[in-house]
């Protein structure tokens, strides 16, 4: 009987005495990796652009489309409008829509966009913080055509959680703007 206790004591003693200091595990951070974007041409009558081929593309109406990213639970909504002499109102509405998020946003950064060669002018708004939309944009030829776009996620806004997906989709929006062309 004494031998059993001695062996048990020896196992416990040797098992606990491995020479390593016990440290708590560090908090792990989720590493999200998204596929490299491959772009394809998309022609919609009045305009064309390149979009990520990984995204779902859906025409909602004659003047509205949705580019969906189901693996990121988000979508880019794009709307076309005729200028009809009301460019100032369209610009004001687009800016107002972008700044409606200022109550929840930490910051909104504006980036003007100008492509003189193809007569595409616009503005890109990047929204930081727990706002409903992480990016907004508009492009126009300033005489006939006006297009707005918004990025939304189907989740409660939590900037830290959606930031990797938002950054990926913001790059897609920038690519859309850079490849945007008006069809004659």
N, C-alpha and C positions, 0 to 999 in steps of 0.2 A: 504494500500500500504506500509506503514511504517512497518507493521508487517511482510510482505513478505521479505523486505530487512533485517530486524532484524534477522529473521529465517535463511536467506541465510548467513548472516555474522556469525551467531552463528555456523552453520554447517561447514563453511570454517575454522573458528577459532578452533573448536574442532577437526576437521578432520586433521589439520596440527599439532596439539599440542598433539602428542601421547607419547612424552617423549623419544622416541628412536632417536638416532643420525642416520642420513642417511649416509650409507657407500656404496661405489661402490662394485659391485659383483667381487669376485676374478676370475681370469682367470681359466676356467675349463680345465682339462687335460683329454684326451680320455683314458679310461681304457679298454684295450683290454684283453680279457680273452680267452684262447684257451683250448680246451679239453685236459684232461690228456691223454698222449700218451699210446696207447696199441699197442704192437708190435707183428707182425706175421712173421714167417719164409718165406724167399724167396730164392728159389734155382734156379740158372741161369746156370747150367752146370759146368763151371770152378770154380765157387765160390757160396757161399750162405751167407746170412746175415739176420738180423731182421730189418723190416721197419715198420713205423707207419701205422696202418691199416686205418687211416683217409685219407691218401694220395692216389692219383690216381697213378697207376703203369702202365707204357707203355713201351713195348720193341720197340725201334726205329729201331734197326738193330741187326745183330748177335753179335755185340760188343758194343752196346750202349743202355742205358735205361734212362727213365725219371721218376722221382718220383715227381708228381705235387701236389701242395697244392692250389687249386683254391680259397679257402676262404682267403688265405693270398697273393694271386697273385704272387706266387713264385714256383720255381722248383729246384730240385737237379738233375744235369745231371751226369751220371756215364758212363765211357768209359773203356772198357777192351782192353789190348794190350798184345801180346806175347813178352817176353823179347828177345829171339833170339840173345843173346850175346851183346845187346845194352843197358844194364841197365844204364850205365853212361849217355847216351843220353836221355833216358826216364826220369831219375831223373833230369837232367838239364832242360829239357823241362817243367816238372811239376813245378820246382822252378821258372823258367822264367815266366810261365803263372801266378803264384801267385804274383810275384813282378811286373808284368805289371800294377797292380793297385796302385802302390806306388805313382804315380803322383797325384791321387785324394785322396788317403788314408791318414789318420792322423797317423796311425800306423799299422803294420802287426805283429801279435804275432805268433810265431812258437811253436808248441807242438809236440815233437817226440812221436811216438806210437810204442811200442814193445810188442808183444805177442809171446814169445819164444815157448810156448806149441804148438800153432797152426801155427807157422812160418809165422806170419803176422807182417810186419814192415812197418812203414809209417811216415807221417808227416801231421799235421793238421795246417792250416793257418787261423787265424781269422783276418779279415780285419776291421779296424775301420775307419769311415769317409764316405764320399760320393762317394765311389767306386762302380763300376758296380757289383762286386761280394762281398758278405760279408763273404764268407768262401770258402776255397779250401782244398783238401786233396788228398793224394795218399797212396795206400797200395801195397805191393809187397811181394813175397816170396823170392825175390832176385835171383831166378834162371830161372823161367819159366813165371810167371804171374805178370802183372802190371795193376793196376786199378787207375784211376783218377776220381775225383768228384769236382763239382763246384755248388755253390748256387747262383742263379740269381733271381731277382724280375722283374716283368714286369711293372716297373714304373721308373720314373726319380730318380736317386739315391739321397736320402735325408735321411741321417743316423738317424736323430731324429725321422722321421716318420716311418721308417721301422724297427727300432731297436727292438721293442717287437717281431715282427714276425721273425726277423733274429735270435734273441736269442732262440726262440722256435725251429727253424729249425737247428740251430747250435747244439742243444742238440740231435736232430735226427741224424745228421751227426756223432756225437761222438758215439751214440749208434750203428750206422751202422758199424763204425770202430771197436768198442769193440766186436761186435758179428760176425765179418767177419771171414769166414772159407774158405779154399781152398778145393775143391772137388777132390779127387784122381781118 
